[in-house]
Amino acid sequence: MNVEEIKKAMEEGEEVCWVNKGYKVIKDEIGQYFIMCMHNEYCIGLTWRDGKTLNGREEQFFINRIF
């Protein structure tokens, strides 16, 4: 998934993860996107400062569809 696909999925209420379900993409109250480790709540930015380069490879992001 690229940055636009991740943001669109989040806007549609989807849960986006990185690498595994222990790392979720979150959006804070002022609109910033982060990758949060669910085990210790450590966060890194979804992207570098340029707002385009992901902190991870596109193929590592996925939608966690719970059925």
mmCIF file as Biopython writes it, N, C-alpha, C and O atoms, coordinates in Angstrom:
data_model
#
loop_
_atom_site.group_PDB
_atom_site.id
_atom_site.type_symbol
_atom_site.label_atom_id
_atom_site.label_alt_id
_atom_site.label_comp_id
_atom_site.label_asym_id
_atom_site.label_entity_id
_atom_site.label_seq_id
_atom_site.pdbx_PDB_ins_code
_atom_site.Cartn_x
_atom_site.Cartn_y
_atom_site.Cartn_z
_atom_site.occupancy
_atom_site.B_iso_or_equiv
_atom_site.auth_seq_id
_atom_site.auth_asym_id
_atom_site.pdbx_PDB_model_num
ATOM 1   N N  . MET A ? 1  ? 0.849   -1.176  0.000  1.0 0.0 1  A 1 
ATOM 2   C CA . MET A ? 1  ? 0.000   0.000   0.000  1.0 0.0 1  A 1 
ATOM 3   C C  . MET A ? 1  ? 0.891   1.234   0.000  1.0 0.0 1  A 1 
ATOM 4   O O  . MET A ? 1  ? 1.917   1.269   0.680  1.0 0.0 1  A 1 
ATOM 5   N N  . ASN A ? 2  ? 0.495   2.239   -0.762 1.0 0.0 2  A 1 
ATOM 6   C CA . ASN A ? 2  ? 1.239   3.496   -0.728 1.0 0.0 2  A 1 
ATOM 7   C C  . ASN A ? 2  ? 0.571   4.449   0.269  1.0 0.0 2  A 1 
ATOM 8   O O  . ASN A ? 2  ? -0.457  4.114   0.858  1.0 0.0 2  A 1 
ATOM 9   N N  . VAL A ? 3  ? 1.143   5.610   0.452  1.0 0.0 3  A 1 
ATOM 10  C CA . VAL A ? 3  ? 0.647   6.566   1.457  1.0 0.0 3  A 1 
ATOM 11  C C  . VAL A ? 3  ? -0.817  6.913   1.220  1.0 0.0 3  A 1 
ATOM 12  O O  . VAL A ? 3  ? -1.613  6.927   2.159  1.0 0.0 3  A 1 
ATOM 13  N N  . GLU A ? 4  ? -1.175  7.191   -0.021 1.0 0.0 4  A 1 
ATOM 14  C CA . GLU A ? 4  ? -2.552  7.575   -0.333 1.0 0.0 4  A 1 
ATOM 15  C C  . GLU A ? 4  ? -3.532  6.439   -0.035 1.0 0.0 4  A 1 
ATOM 16  O O  . GLU A ? 4  ? -4.619  6.674   0.493  1.0 0.0 4  A 1 
ATOM 17  N N  . GLU A ? 5  ? -3.140  5.206   -0.376 1.0 0.0 5  A 1 
ATOM 18  C CA . GLU A ? 5  ? -3.997  4.049   -0.106 1.0 0.0 5  A 1 
ATOM 19  C C  . GLU A ? 5  ? -4.175  3.827   1.393  1.0 0.0 5  A 1 
ATOM 20  O O  . GLU A ? 5  ? -5.266  3.484   1.849  1.0 0.0 5  A 1 
ATOM 21  N N  . ILE A ? 6  ? -3.114  4.020   2.148  1.0 0.0 6  A 1 
ATOM 22  C CA . ILE A ? 6  ? -3.196  3.865   3.605  1.0 0.0 6  A 1 
ATOM 23  C C  . ILE A ? 6  ? -4.144  4.895   4.199  1.0 0.0 6  A 1 
ATOM 24  O O  . ILE A ? 6  ? -5.018  4.555   4.996  1.0 0.0 6  A 1 
ATOM 25  N N  . LYS A ? 7  ? -3.973  6.144   3.812  1.0 0.0 7  A 1 
ATOM 26  C CA . LYS A ? 7  ? -4.833  7.210   4.350  1.0 0.0 7  A 1 
ATOM 27  C C  . LYS A ? 7  ? -6.286  7.010   3.953  1.0 0.0 7  A 1 
ATOM 28  O O  . LYS A ? 7  ? -7.185  7.227   4.766  1.0 0.0 7  A 1 
ATOM 29  N N  . LYS A ? 8  ? -6.526  6.599   2.714  1.0 0.0 8  A 1 
ATOM 30  C CA . LYS A ? 8  ? -7.897  6.361   2.255  1.0 0.0 8  A 1 
ATOM 31  C C  . LYS A ? 8  ? -8.535  5.227   3.050  1.0 0.0 8  A 1 
ATOM 32  O O  . LYS A ? 8  ? -9.683  5.336   3.480  1.0 0.0 8  A 1 
ATOM 33  N N  . ALA A ? 9  ? -7.793  4.138   3.245  1.0 0.0 9  A 1 
ATOM 34  C CA . ALA A ? 9  ? -8.318  3.006   4.012  1.0 0.0 9  A 1 
ATOM 35  C C  . ALA A ? 9  ? -8.663  3.437   5.434  1.0 0.0 9  A 1 
ATOM 36  O O  . ALA A ? 9  ? -9.693  3.033   5.975  1.0 0.0 9  A 1 
ATOM 37  N N  . MET A ? 10 ? -7.810  4.250   6.036  1.0 0.0 10 A 1 
ATOM 38  C CA . MET A ? 10 ? -8.067  4.723   7.404  1.0 0.0 10 A 1 
ATOM 39  C C  . MET A ? 10 ? -9.322  5.594   7.437  1.0 0.0 10 A 1 
ATOM 40  O O  . MET A ? 10 ? -10.135 5.483   8.354  1.0 0.0 10 A 1 
ATOM 41  N N  . GLU A ? 11 ? -9.477  6.464   6.433  1.0 0.0 11 A 1 
ATOM 42  C CA . GLU A ? 11 ? -10.672 7.316   6.373  1.0 0.0 11 A 1 
ATOM 43  C C  . GLU A ? 11 ? -11.941 6.487   6.233  1.0 0.0 11 A 1 
ATOM 44  O O  . GLU A ? 11 ? -13.009 6.894   6.689  1.0 0.0 11 A 1 
ATOM 45  N N  . GLU A ? 12 ? -11.821 5.321   5.601  1.0 0.0 12 A 1 
ATOM 46  C CA . GLU A ? 12 ? -12.967 4.430   5.415  1.0 0.0 12 A 1 
ATOM 47  C C  . GLU A ? 12 ? -13.197 3.514   6.612  1.0 0.0 12 A 1 
ATOM 48  O O  . GLU A ? 12 ? -14.067 2.643   6.580  1.0 0.0 12 A 1 
ATOM 49  N N  . GLY A ? 13 ? -12.409 3.716   7.672  1.0 0.0 13 A 1 
ATOM 50  C CA . GLY A ? 13 ? -12.596 2.955   8.898  1.0 0.0 13 A 1 
ATOM 51  C C  . GLY A ? 13 ? -11.861 1.628   8.958  1.0 0.0 13 A 1 
ATOM 52  O O  . GLY A ? 13 ? -12.089 0.834   9.871  1.0 0.0 13 A 1 
ATOM 53  N N  . GLU A ? 14 ? -10.988 1.380   8.003  1.0 0.0 14 A 1 
ATOM 54  C CA . GLU A ? 14 ? -10.215 0.137   7.986  1.0 0.0 14 A 1 
ATOM 55  C C  . GLU A ? 14 ? -9.056  0.227   8.984  1.0 0.0 14 A 1 
ATOM 56  O O  . GLU A ? 14 ? -8.568  1.315   9.289  1.0 0.0 14 A 1 
ATOM 57  N N  . GLU A ? 15 ? -8.631  -0.918  9.480  1.0 0.0 15 A 1 
ATOM 58  C CA . GLU A ? 15 ? -7.466  -0.997  10.346 1.0 0.0 15 A 1 
ATOM 59  C C  . GLU A ? 15 ? -6.266  -1.368  9.479  1.0 0.0 15 A 1 
ATOM 60  O O  . GLU A ? 15 ? -6.249  -2.430  8.858  1.0 0.0 15 A 1 
ATOM 61  N N  . VAL A ? 16 ? -5.269  -0.496  9.440  1.0 0.0 16 A 1 
ATOM 62  C CA . VAL A ? 16 ? -4.077  -0.729  8.634  1.0 0.0 16 A 1 
ATOM 63  C C  . VAL A ? 16 ? -2.928  -1.109  9.553  1.0 0.0 16 A 1 
ATOM 64  O O  . VAL A ? 16 ? -2.674  -0.451  10.562 1.0 0.0 16 A 1 
ATOM 65  N N  . CYS A ? 17 ? -2.236  -2.182  9.184  1.0 0.0 17 A 1 
ATOM 66  C CA . CYS A ? 17 ? -1.107  -2.673  9.968  1.0 0.0 17 A 1 
ATOM 67  C C  . CYS A ? 17 ? 0.164   -2.641  9.133  1.0 0.0 17 A 1 
ATOM 68  O O  . CYS A ? 17 ? 0.128   -2.553  7.906  1.0 0.0 17 A 1 
ATOM 69  N N  . TRP A ? 18 ? 1.284   -2.714  9.835  1.0 0.0 18 A 1 
ATOM 70  C CA . TRP A ? 18 ? 2.593   -2.753  9.189  1.0 0.0 18 A 1 
ATOM 71  C C  . TRP A ? 18 ? 3.331   -3.993  9.668  1.0 0.0 18 A 1 
ATOM 72  O O  . TRP A ? 18 ? 3.490   -4.177  10.874 1.0 0.0 18 A 1 
ATOM 73  N N  . VAL A ? 19 ? 3.771   -4.823  8.786  1.0 0.0 19 A 1 
ATOM 74  C CA . VAL A ? 19 ? 4.525   -6.054  9.019  1.0 0.0 19 A 1 
ATOM 75  C C  . VAL A ? 19 ? 3.677   -7.139  9.704  1.0 0.0 19 A 1 
ATOM 76  O O  . VAL A ? 19 ? 3.572   -8.250  9.186  1.0 0.0 19 A 1 
ATOM 77  N N  . ASN A ? 20 ? 3.080   -6.834  10.848 1.0 0.0 20 A 1 
ATOM 78  C CA . ASN A ? 20 ? 2.206   -7.789  11.530 1.0 0.0 20 A 1 
ATOM 79  C C  . ASN A ? 20 ? 1.149   -7.007  12.315 1.0 0.0 20 A 1 
ATOM 80  O O  . ASN A ? 20 ? 1.182   -5.778  12.354 1.0 0.0 20 A 1 
ATOM 81  N N  . LYS A ? 21 ? 0.228   -7.713  12.927 1.0 0.0 21 A 1 
ATOM 82  C CA . LYS A ? 21 ? -0.890  -7.053  13.610 1.0 0.0 21 A 1 
ATOM 83  C C  . LYS A ? 21 ? -0.484  -6.315  14.875 1.0 0.0 21 A 1 
ATOM 84  O O  . LYS A ? 21 ? -1.305  -5.619  15.473 1.0 0.0 21 A 1 
ATOM 85  N N  . GLY A ? 22 ? 0.763   -6.454  15.291 1.0 0.0 22 A 1 
ATOM 86  C CA . GLY A ? 22 ? 1.266   -5.748  16.465 1.0 0.0 22 A 1 
ATOM 87  C C  . GLY A ? 22 ? 1.671   -4.314  16.175 1.0 0.0 22 A 1 
ATOM 88  O O  . GLY A ? 22 ? 1.963   -3.556  17.100 1.0 0.0 22 A 1 
ATOM 89  N N  . TYR A ? 23 ? 1.694   -3.930  14.907 1.0 0.0 23 A 1 
ATOM 90  C CA . TYR A ? 23 ? 2.038   -2.564  14.501 1.0 0.0 23 A 1 
ATOM 91  C C  . TYR A ? 23 ? 0.882   -1.996  13.702 1.0 0.0 23 A 1 
ATOM 92  O O  . TYR A ? 23 ? 0.602   -2.455  12.594 1.0 0.0 23 A 1 
ATOM 93  N N  . LYS A ? 24 ? 0.210   -1.000  14.257 1.0 0.0 24 A 1 
ATOM 94  C CA . LYS A ? 24 ? -0.958  -0.422  13.596 1.0 0.0 24 A 1 
ATOM 95  C C  . LYS A ? 24 ? -0.696  1.026   13.221 1.0 0.0 24 A 1 
ATOM 96  O O  . LYS A ? 24 ? 0.007   1.751   13.925 1.0 0.0 24 A 1 
ATOM 97  N N  . VAL A ? 25 ? -1.272  1.428   12.107 1.0 0.0 25 A 1 
ATOM 98  C CA . VAL A ? 25 ? -1.204  2.821   11.695 1.0 0.0 25 A 1 
ATOM 99  C C  . VAL A ? 25 ? -2.323  3.552   12.422 1.0 0.0 25 A 1 
ATOM 100 O O  . VAL A ? 25 ? -3.475  3.120   12.414 1.0 0.0 25 A 1 
ATOM 101 N N  . ILE A ? 26 ? -1.966  4.662   13.047 1.0 0.0 26 A 1 
ATOM 102 C CA . ILE A ? 26 ? -2.947  5.470   13.772 1.0 0.0 26 A 1 
ATOM 103 C C  . ILE A ? 26 ? -2.895  6.905   13.257 1.0 0.0 26 A 1 
ATOM 104 O O  . ILE A ? 26 ? -1.923  7.333   12.635 1.0 0.0 26 A 1 
ATOM 105 N N  . LYS A ? 27 ? -3.965  7.626   13.535 1.0 0.0 27 A 1 
ATOM 106 C CA . LYS A ? 27 ? -4.032  9.050   13.208 1.0 0.0 27 A 1 
ATOM 107 C C  . LYS A ? 27 ? -4.348  9.781   14.499 1.0 0.0 27 A 1 
ATOM 108 O O  . LYS A ? 27 ? -5.310  9.447   15.189 1.0 0.0 27 A 1 
ATOM 109 N N  . ASP A ? 28 ? -3.531  10.786  14.827 1.0 0.0 28 A 1 
ATOM 110 C CA . ASP A ? 28 ? -3.760  11.501  16.087 1.0 0.0 28 A 1 
ATOM 111 C C  . ASP A ? 28 ? -4.801  12.595  15.911 1.0 0.0 28 A 1 
ATOM 112 O O  . ASP A ? 28 ? -5.348  12.788  14.826 1.0 0.0 28 A 1 
ATOM 113 N N  . GLU A ? 29 ? -5.058  13.300  16.990 1.0 0.0 29 A 1 
ATOM 114 C CA . GLU A ? 29 ? -6.123  14.298  17.007 1.0 0.0 29 A 1 
ATOM 115 C C  . GLU A ? 29 ? -5.849  15.520  16.136 1.0 0.0 29 A 1 
ATOM 116 O O  . GLU A ? 29 ? -6.767  16.294  15.863 1.0 0.0 29 A 1 
ATOM 117 N N  . ILE A ? 30 ? -4.609  15.709  15.695 1.0 0.0 30 A 1 
ATOM 118 C CA . ILE A ? 30 ? -4.329  16.852  14.815 1.0 0.0 30 A 1 
ATOM 119 C C  . ILE A ? 30 ? -4.021  16.405  13.379 1.0 0.0 30 A 1 
ATOM 120 O O  . ILE A ? 30 ? -3.538  17.194  12.567 1.0 0.0 30 A 1 
ATOM 121 N N  . GLY A ? 31 ? -4.307  15.124  13.075 1.0 0.0 31 A 1 
ATOM 122 C CA . GLY A ? 31 ? -4.216  14.644  11.707 1.0 0.0 31 A 1 
ATOM 123 C C  . GLY A ? 31 ? -2.894  14.038  11.277 1.0 0.0 31 A 1 
ATOM 124 O O  . GLY A ? 31 ? -2.679  13.802  10.088 1.0 0.0 31 A 1 
ATOM 125 N N  . GLN A ? 32 ? -1.996  13.780  12.234 1.0 0.0 32 A 1 
ATOM 126 C CA . GLN A ? 32 ? -0.720  13.163  11.907 1.0 0.0 32 A 1 
ATOM 127 C C  . GLN A ? 32 ? -0.859  11.644  11.930 1.0 0.0 32 A 1 
ATOM 128 O O  . GLN A ? 32 ? -1.590  11.093  12.754 1.0 0.0 32 A 1 
ATOM 129 N N  . TYR A ? 33 ? -0.155  10.973  11.025 1.0 0.0 33 A 1 
ATOM 130 C CA . TYR A ? 33 ? -0.194  9.512   10.943 1.0 0.0 33 A 1 
ATOM 131 C C  . TYR A ? 33 ? 1.078   8.921   11.532 1.0 0.0 33 A 1 
ATOM 132 O O  . TYR A ? 33 ? 2.178   9.423   11.301 1.0 0.0 33 A 1 
ATOM 133 N N  . PHE A ? 34 ? 0.910   7.844   12.296 1.0 0.0 34 A 1 
ATOM 134 C CA . PHE A ? 34 ? 2.023   7.172   12.947 1.0 0.0 34 A 1 
ATOM 135 C C  . PHE A ? 34 ? 1.876   5.661   12.811 1.0 0.0 34 A 1 
ATOM 136 O O  . PHE A ? 34 ? 0.782   5.148   12.573 1.0 0.0 34 A 1 
ATOM 137 N N  . ILE A ? 35 ? 2.988   4.964   12.964 1.0 0.0 35 A 1 
ATOM 138 C CA . ILE A ? 35 ? 2.976   3.515   13.131 1.0 0.0 35 A 1 
ATOM 139 C C  . ILE A ? 35 ? 3.216   3.277   14.616 1.0 0.0 35 A 1 
ATOM 140 O O  . ILE A ? 35 ? 4.247   3.675   15.157 1.0 0.0 35 A 1 
ATOM 141 N N  . MET A ? 36 ? 2.252   2.621   15.274 1.0 0.0 36 A 1 
ATOM 142 C CA . MET A ? 36 ? 2.358   2.393   16.722 1.0 0.0 36 A 1 
ATOM 143 C C  . MET A ? 36 ? 2.555   0.911   17.013 1.0 0.0 36 A 1 
ATOM 144 O O  . MET A ? 36 ? 1.838   0.057   16.490 1.0 0.0 36 A 1 
ATOM 145 N N  . CYS A ? 37 ? 3.538   0.624   17.856 1.0 0.0 37 A 1 
ATOM 146 C CA . CYS A ? 37 ? 3.727   -0.728  18.370 1.0 0.0 37 A 1 
ATOM 147 C C  . CYS A ? 37 ? 2.695   -0.926  19.471 1.0 0.0 37 A 1 
ATOM 148 O O  . CYS A ? 37 ? 2.691   -0.188  20.456 1.0 0.0 37 A 1 
ATOM 149 N N  . MET A ? 38 ? 1.834   -1.899  19.318 1.0 0.0 38 A 1 
ATOM 150 C CA . MET A ? 38 ? 0.758   -2.114  20.266 1.0 0.0 38 A 1 
ATOM 151 C C  . MET A ? 38 ? 1.256   -2.718  21.583 1.0 0.0 38 A 1 
ATOM 152 O O  . MET A ? 38 ? 0.517   -2.736  22.567 1.0 0.0 38 A 1 
ATOM 153 N N  . HIS A ? 39 ? 2.487   -3.207  21.613 1.0 0.0 39 A 1 
ATOM 154 C CA . HIS A ? 39 ? 3.027   -3.832  22.819 1.0 0.0 39 A 1 
ATOM 155 C C  . HIS A ? 39 ? 3.598   -2.825  23.809 1.0 0.0 39 A 1 
ATOM 156 O O  . HIS A ? 39 ? 3.546   -3.040  25.020 1.0 0.0 39 A 1 
ATOM 157 N N  . ASN A ? 40 ? 4.150   -1.713  23.287 1.0 0.0 40 A 1 
ATOM 158 C CA . ASN A ? 40 ? 4.756   -0.725  24.189 1.0 0.0 40 A 1 
ATOM 159 C C  . ASN A ? 40 ? 4.352   0.714   23.868 1.0 0.0 40 A 1 
ATOM 160 O O  . ASN A ? 40 ? 4.850   1.652   24.491 1.0 0.0 40 A 1 
ATOM 161 N N  . GLU A ? 41 ? 3.452   0.889   22.897 1.0 0.0 41 A 1 
ATOM 162 C CA . GLU A ? 41 ? 2.922   2.190   22.482 1.0 0.0 41 A 1 
ATOM 163 C C  . GLU A ? 41 ? 3.980   3.131   21.905 1.0 0.0 41 A 1 
ATOM 164 O O  . GLU A ? 41 ? 3.769   4.342   21.843 1.0 0.0 41 A 1 
ATOM 165 N N  . TYR A ? 42 ? 5.127   2.568   21.481 1.0 0.0 42 A 1 
ATOM 166 C CA . TYR A ? 42 ? 6.156   3.363   20.817 1.0 0.0 42 A 1 
ATOM 167 C C  . TYR A ? 42 ? 5.666   3.688   19.410 1.0 0.0 42 A 1 
ATOM 168 O O  . TYR A ? 42 ? 5.112   2.828   18.726 1.0 0.0 42 A 1 
ATOM 169 N N  . CYS A ? 43 ? 5.871   4.940   18.979 1.0 0.0 43 A 1 
ATOM 170 C CA . CYS A ? 43 ? 5.411   5.377   17.670 1.0 0.0 43 A 1 
ATOM 171 C C  . CYS A ? 43 ? 6.550   5.940   16.834 1.0 0.0 43 A 1 
ATOM 172 O O  . CYS A ? 43 ? 7.491   6.545   17.349 1.0 0.0 43 A 1 
ATOM 173 N N  . ILE A ? 44 ? 6.436   5.724   15.526 1.0 0.0 44 A 1 
ATOM 174 C CA . ILE A ? 44 ? 7.272   6.422   14.556 1.0 0.0 44 A 1 
ATOM 175 C C  . ILE A ? 44 ? 6.332   7.013   13.516 1.0 0.0 44 A 1 
ATOM 176 O O  . ILE A ? 44 ? 5.204   6.545   13.362 1.0 0.0 44 A 1 
ATOM 177 N N  . GLY A ? 45 ? 6.778   8.016   12.816 1.0 0.0 45 A 1 
ATOM 178 C CA . GLY A ? 45 ? 5.954   8.610   11.778 1.0 0.0 45 A 1 
ATOM 179 C C  . GLY A ? 45 ? 5.676   7.615   10.667 1.0 0.0 45 A 1 
ATOM 180 O O  . GLY A ? 45 ? 6.512   6.765   10.361 1.0 0.0 45 A 1 
ATOM 181 N N  . LEU A ? 46 ? 4.508   7.721   10.070 1.0 0.0 46 A 1 
ATOM 182 C CA . LEU A ? 46 ? 4.184   6.875   8.930  1.0 0.0 46 A 1 
ATOM 183 C C  . LEU A ? 46 ? 5.152   7.143   7.785  1.0 0.0 46 A 1 
ATOM 184 O O  . LEU A ? 46 ? 5.544   6.230   7.058  1.0 0.0 46 A 1 
ATOM 185 N N  . THR A ? 47 ? 5.529   8.404   7.639  1.0 0.0 47 A 1 
ATOM 186 C CA . THR A ? 47 ? 6.440   8.792   6.559  1.0 0.0 47 A 1 
ATOM 187 C C  . THR A ? 47 ? 7.619   9.576   7.123  1.0 0.0 47 A 1 
ATOM 188 O O  . THR A ? 47 ? 7.635   9.982   8.285  1.0 0.0 47 A 1 
ATOM 189 N N  . TRP A ? 48 ? 8.593   9.768   6.260  1.0 0.0 48 A 1 
ATOM 190 C CA . TRP A ? 48 ? 9.701   10.659  6.581  1.0 0.0 48 A 1 
ATOM 191 C C  . TRP A ? 48 ? 9.161   12.085  6.552  1.0 0.0 48 A 1 
ATOM 192 O O  . TRP A ? 48 ? 7.976   12.294  6.292  1.0 0.0 48 A 1 
ATOM 193 N N  . ARG A ? 49 ? 10.015  13.059  6.813  1.0 0.0 49 A 1 
ATOM 194 C CA . ARG A ? 49 ? 9.578   14.460  6.846  1.0 0.0 49 A 1 
ATOM 195 C C  . ARG A ? 49 ? 8.997   14.948  5.534  1.0 0.0 49 A 1 
ATOM 196 O O  . ARG A ? 49 ? 8.214   15.898  5.517  1.0 0.0 49 A 1 
ATOM 197 N N  . ASP A ? 50 ? 9.375   14.302  4.422  1.0 0.0 50 A 1 
ATOM 198 C CA . ASP A ? 50 ? 8.853   14.735  3.124  1.0 0.0 50 A 1 
ATOM 199 C C  . ASP A ? 50 ? 7.372   14.421  2.951  1.0 0.0 50 A 1 
ATOM 200 O O  . ASP A ? 50 ? 6.740   14.909  2.014  1.0 0.0 50 A 1 
ATOM 201 N N  . GLY A ? 51 ? 6.816   13.612  3.845  1.0 0.0 51 A 1 
ATOM 202 C CA . GLY A ? 51 ? 5.400   13.270  3.780  1.0 0.0 51 A 1 
ATOM 203 C C  . GLY A ? 51 ? 5.053   12.253  2.706  1.0 0.0 51 A 1 
ATOM 204 O O  . GLY A ? 51 ? 3.879   11.944  2.505  1.0 0.0 51 A 1 
ATOM 205 N N  . LYS A ? 52 ? 6.053   11.731  2.017  1.0 0.0 52 A 1 
ATOM 206 C CA . LYS A ? 52 ? 5.816   10.794  0.912  1.0 0.0 52 A 1 
ATOM 207 C C  . LYS A ? 52 ? 6.536   9.467   1.091  1.0 0.0 52 A 1 
ATOM 208 O O  . LYS A ? 52 ? 6.006   8.423   0.712  1.0 0.0 52 A 1 
ATOM 209 N N  . THR A ? 53 ? 7.733   9.490   1.660  1.0 0.0 53 A 1 
ATOM 210 C CA . THR A ? 53 ? 8.539   8.284   1.803  1.0 0.0 53 A 1 
ATOM 211 C C  . THR A ? 53 ? 8.111   7.526   3.057  1.0 0.0 53 A 1 
ATOM 212 O O  . THR A ? 53 ? 8.266   8.021   4.173  1.0 0.0 53 A 1 
ATOM 213 N N  . LEU A ? 54 ? 7.572   6.320   2.865  1.0 0.0 54 A 1 
ATOM 214 C CA . LEU A ? 54 ? 7.093   5.518   3.991  1.0 0.0 54 A 1 
ATOM 215 C C  . LEU A ? 54 ? 8.233   5.023   4.865  1.0 0.0 54 A 1 
ATOM 216 O O  . LEU A ? 54 ? 9.337   4.777   4.378  1.0 0.0 54 A 1 
ATOM 217 N N  . ASN A ? 55 ? 7.965   4.878   6.149  1.0 0.0 55 A 1 
ATOM 218 C CA . ASN A ? 55 ? 8.881   4.216   7.085  1.0 0.0 55 A 1 
ATOM 219 C C  . ASN A ? 55 ? 8.601   2.716   7.019  1.0 0.0 55 A 1 
ATOM 220 O O  . ASN A ? 55 ? 8.144   2.116   7.991  1.0 0.0 55 A 1 
ATOM 221 N N  . GLY A ? 56 ? 8.869   2.144   5.904  1.0 0.0 56 A 1 
ATOM 222 C CA . GLY A ? 56 ? 8.614   0.732   5.624  1.0 0.0 56 A 1 
ATOM 223 C C  . GLY A ? 56 ? 8.349   0.589   4.143  1.0 0.0 56 A 1 
ATOM 224 O O  . GLY A ? 56 ? 8.115   1.577   3.448  1.0 0.0 56 A 1 
ATOM 225 N N  . ARG A ? 57 ? 8.386   -0.633  3.661  1.0 0.0 57 A 1 
ATOM 226 C CA . ARG A ? 57 ? 8.120   -0.872  2.244  1.0 0.0 57 A 1 
ATOM 227 C C  . ARG A ? 57 ? 6.612   -0.985  2.017  1.0 0.0 57 A 1 
ATOM 228 O O  . ARG A ? 57 ? 5.879   -1.452  2.889  1.0 0.0 57 A 1 
ATOM 229 N N  . GLU A ? 58 ? 6.160   -0.557  0.851  1.0 0.0 58 A 1 
ATOM 230 C CA . GLU A ? 58 ? 4.732   -0.585  0.532  1.0 0.0 58 A 1 
ATOM 231 C C  . GLU A ? 58 ? 4.115   -1.960  0.736  1.0 0.0 58 A 1 
ATOM 232 O O  . GLU A ? 58 ? 2.985   -2.077  1.211  1.0 0.0 58 A 1 
ATOM 233 N N  . GLU A ? 59 ? 4.862   -3.002  0.375  1.0 0.0 59 A 1 
ATOM 234 C CA . GLU A ? 59 ? 4.317   -4.360  0.476  1.0 0.0 59 A 1 
ATOM 235 C C  . GLU A ? 59 ? 4.190   -4.842  1.926  1.0 0.0 59 A 1 
ATOM 236 O O  . GLU A ? 59 ? 3.605   -5.898  2.166  1.0 0.0 59 A 1 
ATOM 237 N N  . GLN A ? 60 ? 4.719   -4.100  2.888  1.0 0.0 60 A 1 
ATOM 238 C CA . GLN A ? 60 ? 4.620   -4.487  4.292  1.0 0.0 60 A 1 
ATOM 239 C C  . GLN A ? 60 ? 3.340   -3.992  4.962  1.0 0.0 60 A 1 
ATOM 240 O O  . GLN A ? 60 ? 3.011   -4.439  6.060  1.0 0.0 60 A 1 
ATOM 241 N N  . PHE A ? 61 ? 2.618   -3.080  4.323  1.0 0.0 61 A 1 
ATOM 242 C CA . PHE A ? 61 ? 1.383   -2.540  4.887  1.0 0.0 61 A 1 
ATOM 243 C C  . PHE A ? 61 ? 0.198   -3.336  4.371  1.0 0.0 61 A 1 
ATOM 244 O O  . PHE A ? 61 ? 0.150   -3.721  3.203  1.0 0.0 61 A 1 
ATOM 245 N N  . PHE A ? 62 ? -0.765  -3.580  5.269  1.0 0.0 62 A 1 
ATOM 246 C CA . PHE A ? 62 ? -1.946  -4.342  4.873  1.0 0.0 62 A 1 
ATOM 247 C C  . PHE A ? 62 ? -3.147  -3.932  5.711  1.0 0.0 62 A 1 
ATOM 248 O O  . PHE A ? 62 ? -3.013  -3.381  6.804  1.0 0.0 62 A 1 
ATOM 249 N N  . ILE A ? 63 ? -4.317  -4.214  5.171  1.0 0.0 63 A 1 
ATOM 250 C CA . ILE A ? 63 ? -5.564  -3.966  5.896  1.0 0.0 63 A 1 
ATOM 251 C C  . ILE A ? 63 ? -5.885  -5.217  6.704  1.0 0.0 63 A 1 
ATOM 252 O O  . ILE A ? 63 ? -5.910  -6.326  6.170  1.0 0.0 63 A 1 
ATOM 253 N N  . ASN A ? 64 ? -6.128  -5.026  7.992  1.0 0.0 64 A 1 
ATOM 254 C CA . ASN A ? 64 ? -6.490  -6.129  8.874  1.0 0.0 64 A 1 
ATOM 255 C C  . ASN A ? 64 ? -7.999  -6.247  8.874  1.0 0.0 64 A 1 
ATOM 256 O O  . ASN A ? 64 ? -8.695  -5.540  9.603  1.0 0.0 64 A 1 
ATOM 257 N N  . ARG A ? 65 ? -8.486  -7.137  8.058  1.0 0.0 65 A 1 
ATOM 258 C CA . ARG A ? 65 ? -9.932  -7.359  7.974  1.0 0.0 65 A 1 
ATOM 259 C C  . ARG A ? 65 ? -10.301 -8.458  8.953  1.0 0.0 65 A 1 
ATOM 260 O O  . ARG A ? 65 ? -9.845  -9.595  8.830  1.0 0.0 65 A 1 
ATOM 261 N N  . ILE A ? 66 ? -11.121 -8.113  9.917  1.0 0.0 66 A 1 
ATOM 262 C CA . ILE A ? 66 ? -11.557 -9.056  10.946 1.0 0.0 66 A 1 
ATOM 263 C C  . ILE A ? 66 ? -12.928 -9.570  10.554 1.0 0.0 66 A 1 
ATOM 264 O O  . ILE A ? 66 ? -13.869 -8.795  10.384 1.0 0.0 66 A 1 
ATOM 265 N N  . PHE A ? 67 ? -13.034 -10.871 10.413 1.0 0.0 67 A 1 
ATOM 266 C CA . PHE A ? 67 ? -14.321 -11.470 10.041 1.0 0.0 67 A 1 
ATOM 267 C C  . PHE A ? 67 ? -14.841 -12.310 11.168 1.0 0.0 67 A 1 
ATOM 268 O O  . PHE A ? 67 ? -15.915 -12.901 11.052 1.0 0.0 67 A 1 
#
